[in-house]
């Protein structure tokens, strides 16, 4: 599925070193509207797991979270002389519910609109279909691009 990916990273770092490195890029105490140094992610880091999401910065505010950005759930295990980090990359469940409602509503409106037309023109037929497809494409493209970026960043970051 486009909204779910798995990646396994083999790292020469011990599990406690992986946690320490992650602590350097994750803000675990983020409060809305709070200004701080520039972490890359926010979330929680536990003894053998973590759940983080990318923080983005925008010109009009100090930082905010883009809802379609992936959530990274990771498990850290000792493996040989280093660590194995299993990461599940997925869209937040609340966003999936919103997307489902949006797509059902837009799809139904599209179907009803098309069935009521007696002599449809291309523009009239294409408009509701375009709205439905945009509602599907925008979050999926955002997720796929950011999941790829986060996956590559963490692979390189945790292999050092």
C-alpha positions, 0 to 999 in steps of 0.5 A: 500500500502507498501509505505504509512502508517498512525498512530495516537498518543494520547499524554498527552502533549499540542500541544505547548509541542509536537512542542517543543519536536520535535524541540529538535530532528529536524534540521530545518536549515540543509544545505548540507555539514553543520556540527552541533549537531546530530539531528535525523530528518530534516524538517519543524515544523509549528504551527500545522503540521510538515514534517520530514525525518530521517537523517542517518550518514555514516562513509564516510560523516557526514550525508546524507539522504537516499532517500528510508527513509520515509517522516513523515507528521504530524498534531498536534491537541488539544485533551482532556487534551493533543494532538492527532498527526496524522502522514502519513508515505510515500516515497518522491514523487520524489522517487516514480516517479523514482521507477515507471520509473525504474520498467517500464524500468526493466519490459519491458527489462525483457519481451523483453529479455524473448520473444527473447529467443529461448532456455532459460536457468535458469540463462538467464531467472532468471537474468532480473527477479532478477534485476526487483525484486531487484528494487522493493524489496530494496526500499520497505524493506528499507521503511517498516523497517524505517517506523516501526522504526520511528513510534515506536520512535515517539509513545514512544517519544511523549507519555512521 
